[in-house]
Amino acid sequence: MEFKLDKNIKTVAIYGANTTGFALKNYIDEYYPNVNIKYFIDAAAEQIGDFCDIPTLKPEDFFPRAKEVDIIIIAPFNRSQDIKHILLGNNIENFIILEDNFECKYIEQMLNSEEERELFRAVYTSRRLRNELLFTLYNKERLEINSQGYANANQYIEFINKDAIKTILDCGGQNGYTSIVFEHEIPCAQKIYCFEPYYEKFATFVPGIKGPSNLYKDIVQRSNKIEIIEKGVWSEETTLTFYENTKSPGGSTVIPKTNEDIYIKHKIQTTTIDKFKREKGIDKIDFIKMDIESAELNALKGGYETIINDRPQLAISIYHTLMEYISIPLYLKQICKDYEFHLGNYSRRPAETVMYAIPKELLIK
């Protein structure tokens, strides 16, 4: 990836409060810590408000202030060339257009193999363009690279050092199936805490079986290792609205939904990983899996102390929104020092994409 700022540049404005702008802000913070990002510029500034804690201005509000920054960086999206001519039309020439897929290339650098970098490029580009024809193309040519390519029991544990795991947090356990897999596939597992705030409803949902089934519930009840925690995992202990997806229970979420024909609203209690660990008196958490429908970043923030102190292995879903392909890896990179990162995809489309973070001392040689 080629992106450099002249050493004389001290202040910048980023045109585009979007995914690319988010990645660029993190890139500048990392590689140019003395450069001040003064503004984001976006036509939807009034709706966006501050972006990454930086003021966001509408273009017409920014133009009179253009001389306050040394350079404007246009974060690519489908109007980059339009923006170029808008700036030129306002006699503003101190700008550059960031390279296409900058954000994708920035995240690729976290991965160690070319196969995984190609996989990330494939799933991210497919998700970004939302083009069914492109989905088909990449699914045939790319998505099976270094990947199972379909949902199976290896999801969440493909790169994990299983022999180093005793205590597990299964965040987003739904019907308990993943906890059952962990009990059987991780030989040293002693305790698995399965977080599912609406477990009593989801426990009898089994894909492929019409109507309620106790197939998984009976196994969970017989287990002496699995403990169901009927709470959500979040950045704080609070009460949230939970949107039950009546068509696909796995898509239930605390992220607001507007389609009332599909979602039923409930109130649930949340906790944080750090608080849960203290209250349970857990000595060390070895492995955290998260698939919680866009709540992952908040939940990770609620487990900051645990991740820093215990250095658990992580398997975090990043596919629910386009932003998560960028925001979750960058947050993991920030807090997981001396970790190695991997990517797995377990679907014939960009869904079921998992970012793994493994402490280097636990890497399997």
C-alpha positions as CSV (number, residue, x, y, z in Angstrom):
1,M,0.0,0.0,0.0
2,E,1.4,3.4,-1.0
3,F,0.3,6.3,1.0
4,K,2.6,9.0,2.4
5,L,2.1,12.4,3.7
6,D,4.7,15.1,3.1
7,K,6.7,15.9,6.3
8,N,5.5,19.5,6.1
9,I,1.8,18.6,6.5
10,K,0.6,19.3,10.0
11,T,-3.2,19.6,9.6
12,V,-5.6,17.7,7.3
13,A,-9.3,17.4,6.5
14,I,-10.8,14.1,5.4
15,Y,-13.6,14.4,2.8
16,G,-15.9,11.4,3.6
17,A,-17.2,10.4,7.0
18,N,-17.4,6.8,5.8
19,T,-15.6,3.5,6.2
20,T,-12.6,4.6,4.2
21,G,-12.4,7.9,6.3
22,F,-12.5,5.8,9.4
23,A,-9.6,3.6,8.3
24,L,-7.6,6.7,7.1
25,K,-8.1,8.4,10.5
26,N,-6.7,5.3,12.2
27,Y,-3.8,5.1,9.7
28,I,-2.8,8.7,10.3
29,D,-3.0,8.2,14.1
30,E,-0.7,5.2,13.8
31,Y,1.9,6.4,11.3
32,Y,1.6,10.2,11.5
33,P,0.8,10.9,15.2
34,N,1.8,14.6,14.9
35,V,-0.7,15.3,12.1
36,N,-3.9,16.9,13.3
37,I,-7.1,15.8,11.6
38,K,-9.1,18.9,12.0
39,Y,-12.3,18.1,10.2
40,F,-14.3,15.5,8.4
41,I,-16.3,16.8,5.4
42,D,-19.5,15.1,4.4
43,A,-22.8,16.2,2.8
44,A,-24.7,14.4,5.6
45,A,-22.8,16.2,8.4
46,E,-26.0,17.2,10.2
47,Q,-27.1,13.6,10.5
48,I,-23.6,12.3,11.3
49,G,-22.5,14.8,13.9
50,D,-18.9,14.3,15.2
51,F,-17.2,11.4,13.4
52,C,-14.5,9.6,15.4
53,D,-14.8,12.5,17.9
54,I,-13.8,15.0,15.1
55,P,-16.2,17.8,13.9
56,T,-17.9,17.0,10.6
57,L,-18.8,19.9,8.4
58,K,-21.0,20.2,5.3
59,P,-18.9,21.0,2.2
60,E,-20.4,24.6,2.0
61,D,-19.5,25.2,5.7
62,F,-16.0,23.9,5.1
63,F,-15.1,25.9,2.0
64,P,-14.5,29.2,3.9
65,R,-12.2,27.3,6.3
66,A,-10.2,25.4,3.7
67,K,-7.1,27.4,4.4
68,E,-7.1,26.1,8.0
69,V,-5.7,22.7,6.8
70,D,-2.6,21.9,4.8
71,I,-4.3,19.3,2.7
72,I,-7.7,17.6,2.0
73,I,-7.8,13.9,1.5
74,I,-10.8,12.5,-0.4
75,A,-11.7,9.1,1.0
76,P,-12.9,7.2,-2.1
77,F,-16.4,6.3,-2.8
78,N,-18.5,6.6,-5.9
79,R,-18.4,10.4,-6.0
80,S,-14.6,11.0,-5.6
81,Q,-14.4,12.6,-9.1
82,D,-17.4,14.8,-8.4
83,I,-15.8,16.0,-5.2
84,K,-12.6,16.8,-7.0
85,H,-14.5,19.1,-9.4
86,I,-16.5,20.6,-6.5
87,L,-13.3,21.6,-4.8
88,L,-11.7,22.9,-7.9
89,G,-14.9,24.9,-8.6
90,N,-14.4,26.6,-5.2
91,N,-10.7,27.4,-6.0
92,I,-9.4,24.7,-3.7
93,E,-6.5,22.8,-5.1
94,N,-4.7,21.4,-2.0
95,F,-6.3,17.9,-2.1
96,I,-5.4,14.3,-3.0
97,I,-7.7,11.4,-3.7
98,L,-6.9,8.3,-1.7
99,E,-6.3,5.1,-3.6
100,D,-9.2,2.8,-4.2
101,N,-9.8,0.1,-1.5
102,F,-7.4,1.9,0.8
103,E,-9.2,0.5,3.8
104,C,-9.1,-3.0,2.5
105,K,-5.4,-2.8,1.9
106,Y,-4.8,-1.4,5.3
107,I,-6.5,-4.3,7.0
108,E,-4.8,-6.8,4.7
109,Q,-1.4,-5.8,6.2
110,M,-2.6,-7.5,9.5
111,L,-2.7,-10.9,7.8
112,N,0.4,-13.0,7.4
113,S,-0.4,-15.0,4.2
114,E,-1.3,-14.0,0.7
115,E,-4.1,-16.5,0.7
116,E,-5.8,-14.8,3.7
117,R,-5.2,-11.4,2.1
118,E,-6.9,-12.5,-1.0
119,L,-9.7,-13.9,1.0
120,F,-10.2,-10.6,2.8
121,R,-10.1,-8.7,-0.5
122,A,-12.7,-11.0,-1.9
123,V,-15.2,-10.9,1.0
124,Y,-14.8,-7.2,1.6
125,T,-15.1,-6.2,-2.1
126,S,-18.1,-8.4,-2.5
127,R,-19.8,-6.9,0.5
128,R,-18.8,-3.4,-0.5
129,L,-20.3,-3.6,-4.0
130,R,-23.3,-5.7,-3.0
131,N,-23.4,-7.2,-6.5
132,E,-24.9,-10.6,-6.9
133,L,-22.9,-11.4,-10.0
134,L,-19.7,-10.4,-8.2
135,F,-20.7,-12.6,-5.2
136,T,-21.0,-15.5,-7.6
137,L,-17.7,-14.8,-9.2
138,Y,-15.8,-14.5,-6.0
139,N,-17.5,-17.5,-4.4
140,K,-16.4,-19.7,-7.3
141,E,-12.8,-18.3,-7.5
142,R,-11.8,-16.9,-4.1
143,L,-13.9,-17.6,-1.0
144,E,-12.6,-21.2,-0.5
145,I,-9.0,-19.9,-0.3
146,N,-7.7,-20.8,3.2
147,S,-11.3,-21.3,4.3
148,Q,-13.8,-23.9,4.9
149,G,-16.1,-22.1,2.5
150,Y,-19.3,-23.3,4.3
151,A,-20.7,-23.3,7.8
152,N,-19.4,-26.2,9.8
153,A,-18.0,-27.2,13.3
154,N,-14.6,-25.8,12.5
155,Q,-16.0,-22.2,12.5
156,Y,-14.5,-20.2,15.3
157,I,-11.7,-22.7,16.0
158,E,-9.9,-23.0,12.7
159,F,-6.7,-21.3,13.8
160,I,-7.1,-21.7,17.6
161,N,-4.5,-23.5,19.8
162,K,-7.1,-25.8,21.4
163,D,-4.6,-27.3,23.9
164,A,-4.2,-23.9,25.6
165,I,-7.9,-23.5,26.5
166,K,-9.6,-24.3,29.8
167,T,-12.2,-21.5,30.2
168,I,-14.3,-20.3,27.3
169,L,-16.8,-17.4,26.7
170,D,-19.2,-18.3,24.0
171,C,-20.9,-14.9,23.3
172,G,-23.9,-15.4,21.1
173,G,-24.6,-19.0,21.8
174,Q,-28.2,-19.0,20.5
175,N,-29.3,-22.7,21.0
176,G,-26.1,-23.8,22.6
177,Y,-24.7,-25.6,19.5
178,T,-21.4,-23.8,19.4
179,S,-20.8,-24.5,23.1
180,I,-21.5,-28.2,22.4
181,V,-18.9,-28.1,19.6
182,F,-16.3,-26.4,21.9
183,E,-16.9,-29.1,24.6
184,H,-16.2,-31.9,22.1
185,E,-13.5,-30.2,20.0
186,I,-11.4,-28.5,22.7
187,P,-10.0,-31.3,24.8
188,C,-8.8,-29.3,27.8
189,A,-12.0,-27.3,28.2
190,Q,-13.3,-27.2,31.7
191,K,-15.9,-24.5,31.7
192,I,-17.9,-22.9,28.9
193,Y,-20.1,-19.9,29.6
194,C,-22.7,-19.6,26.9
195,F,-24.2,-16.1,26.7
196,E,-27.6,-15.9,25.1
197,P,-30.1,-13.3,26.5
198,Y,-33.1,-15.1,25.0
199,Y,-31.9,-18.7,25.4
200,E,-35.2,-20.1,26.6
201,K,-36.8,-19.2,23.3
202,F,-33.8,-20.1,21.1
203,A,-32.9,-23.3,22.9
204,T,-35.5,-25.3,21.0
205,F,-34.7,-23.9,17.5
206,V,-32.7,-26.4,15.5
207,P,-32.0,-25.6,11.8
208,G,-33.7,-28.1,9.4
209,I,-36.3,-29.2,12.0
210,K,-39.8,-27.8,11.9
211,G,-41.2,-26.7,15.2
212,P,-39.5,-26.8,18.6
213,S,-36.9,-29.5,19.3
214,N,-34.9,-30.3,22.4
215,L,-32.1,-31.9,20.4
216,Y,-29.5,-29.4,21.5
217,K,-31.2,-28.4,24.8
218,D,-31.0,-31.9,26.2
219,I,-27.2,-32.1,25.4
220,V,-26.6,-28.7,27.1
221,Q,-28.6,-29.8,30.2
222,R,-26.6,-33.1,30.4
223,S,-23.2,-31.2,30.1
224,N,-21.3,-30.5,33.3
225,K,-19.2,-27.9,31.5
226,I,-21.7,-25.6,29.8
227,E,-23.4,-22.9,31.8
228,I,-26.0,-20.7,30.2
229,I,-25.8,-17.0,31.0
230,E,-29.1,-15.4,30.0
231,K,-27.6,-11.9,29.4
232,G,-26.2,-10.0,26.5
233,V,-22.6,-9.0,26.4
234,W,-22.1,-5.2,26.0
235,S,-19.8,-2.3,26.9
236,E,-21.7,-1.7,30.1
237,E,-24.2,-3.3,32.5
238,T,-27.6,-2.0,31.3
239,T,-31.0,-2.8,29.9
240,L,-31.3,-2.9,26.1
241,T,-34.0,-3.5,23.5
242,F,-33.5,-6.9,21.9
243,Y,-34.9,-7.4,18.4
244,E,-36.0,-11.0,18.0
245,N,-35.8,-12.1,14.3
246,T,-38.9,-14.3,13.9
247,K,-37.8,-15.6,10.5
248,S,-34.1,-16.3,11.4
249,P,-33.4,-16.4,15.1
250,G,-29.7,-16.2,14.5
251,G,-30.2,-12.6,13.2
252,S,-31.7,-11.4,16.5
253,T,-29.8,-8.3,17.7
254,V,-29.7,-5.3,20.0
255,I,-29.0,-3.1,17.1
256,P,-32.2,-1.1,16.2
257,K,-34.4,-2.6,13.4
258,T,-37.3,-1.0,11.7
259,N,-39.0,-3.9,10.0
260,E,-41.7,-4.7,12.6
261,D,-43.0,-7.6,10.4
262,I,-39.9,-9.6,11.1
263,Y,-38.7,-8.3,14.5
264,I,-40.3,-8.5,17.9
265,K,-38.9,-6.3,20.7
266,H,-38.0,-7.5,24.1
267,K,-36.0,-6.0,27.0
268,I,-32.8,-7.8,28.0
269,Q,-30.1,-7.3,30.6
270,T,-26.5,-6.9,29.6
271,T,-23.2,-7.4,31.4
272,T,-19.5,-6.8,30.5
273,I,-16.9,-9.5,30.2
274,D,-14.7,-7.7,32.8
275,K,-17.6,-7.5,35.3
276,F,-18.7,-11.1,34.7
277,K,-15.1,-12.3,35.2
278,R,-14.9,-10.4,38.5
279,E,-18.3,-11.5,39.8
280,K,-17.6,-15.2,38.9
281,G,-14.1,-15.1,40.4
282,I,-12.7,-16.6,37.2
283,D,-8.9,-16.8,37.4
284,K,-8.3,-16.6,33.6
285,I,-10.3,-16.6,30.4
286,D,-8.5,-18.5,27.6
287,F,-10.8,-18.1,24.6
288,I,-13.6,-15.7,23.6
289,K,-15.9,-16.3,20.7
290,M,-18.3,-13.6,19.5
291,D,-21.1,-13.7,17.0
292,I,-23.6,-11.2,18.3
293,E,-25.0,-9.4,15.3
294,S,-23.1,-6.1,15.3
295,A,-22.6,-5.9,19.1
296,E,-19.1,-7.3,18.9
297,L,-17.2,-4.0,19.1
298,N,-19.1,-2.8,22.2
299,A,-18.7,-6.2,23.8
300,L,-14.9,-6.1,23.1
301,K,-14.7,-2.7,24.8
302,G,-16.5,-4.2,27.8
303,G,-13.7,-6.9,27.9
304,Y,-10.8,-4.6,27.6
305,E,-9.2,-5.4,31.0
306,T,-9.7,-9.2,30.4
307,I,-8.1,-9.1,27.0
308,I,-5.1,-7.0,28.1
309,N,-4.5,-9.1,31.3
310,D,-5.5,-12.7,30.3
311,R,-4.4,-12.5,26.6
312,P,-7.2,-14.9,25.5
313,Q,-7.5,-16.3,22.0
314,L,-10.3,-14.5,20.1
315,A,-12.6,-15.5,17.3
316,I,-14.7,-12.5,16.4
317,S,-17.4,-12.2,13.7
318,I,-16.8,-9.1,11.5
319,Y,-19.4,-9.6,8.7
320,H,-22.6,-8.0,9.9
321,T,-21.9,-4.6,8.4
322,L,-19.3,-3.3,6.1
323,M,-17.9,-1.0,8.8
324,E,-17.1,-4.1,11.0
325,Y,-14.6,-5.4,8.4
326,I,-12.6,-2.3,9.3
327,S,-13.5,-1.2,12.8
328,I,-13.2,-4.6,14.6
329,P,-9.7,-5.5,13.1
330,L,-8.4,-2.1,13.9
331,Y,-9.6,-2.2,17.5
332,L,-8.1,-5.7,17.9
333,K,-4.8,-4.4,16.5
334,Q,-4.9,-1.6,19.0
335,I,-5.4,-3.7,22.1
336,C,-4.0,-7.1,21.2
337,K,-0.2,-6.5,21.3
338,D,2.1,-9.3,20.1
339,Y,-0.9,-11.2,18.5
340,E,-1.1,-12.8,15.1
341,F,-4.3,-12.3,13.1
342,H,-6.0,-14.7,10.7
343,L,-9.2,-14.7,8.7
344,G,-11.7,-17.5,8.0
345,N,-14.8,-17.5,5.9
346,Y,-17.5,-20.2,6.4
347,S,-20.2,-19.3,3.8
348,R,-20.6,-19.3,0.0
349,R,-21.0,-15.5,0.4
350,P,-19.4,-12.8,2.5
351,A,-21.4,-13.9,5.6
352,E,-19.8,-15.9,8.4
353,T,-16.4,-14.2,8.2
354,V,-14.3,-14.5,11.4
355,M,-11.3,-12.6,12.5
356,Y,-9.0,-14.6,14.7
357,A,-6.5,-13.1,17.1
358,I,-3.9,-15.5,18.6
359,P,-1.2,-14.5,21.2
360,K,2.2,-15.2,19.6
361,E,3.2,-17.3,22.5
362,L,0.4,-19.7,21.7
363,L,1.0,-20.0,18.0
364,I,1.0,-23.6,16.8
365,K,4.4,-24.4,15.2
